[in-house]
């Protein structure tokens, strides 16, 4: 079950009260938006690049879990469908 993403104010917030983290599109992505984007802020957040609404579903991963997933993909443990 996915939990909604909650935002917390950073202790490093500037005068306007915000620090934003940027989404990064996959280097394998094309201009057709058929890919995912990730964001890091201690937790790894993953979203569908086609759905950039504020309330869009976001998967969240612990950094160690994300590293293991990326390792499994790069070593061939996980294959493309």
C-alpha angles and dihedrals in degrees: 000000000000120000122214115261113251123200124219128193114250120237085228093060115144130224092291090055097243144096114183129204117215127233115236120211118220115264086230092058122111131208088268091078092234095143147066135268127212134204129190127207100144089302124062112239121195127190139169108263090221093059110057098155116135090243096043117130114272125190115217126205135183107243093245091052090049091050090051090050093050090046091052091052096046093047094047097249087123116045130201113258 
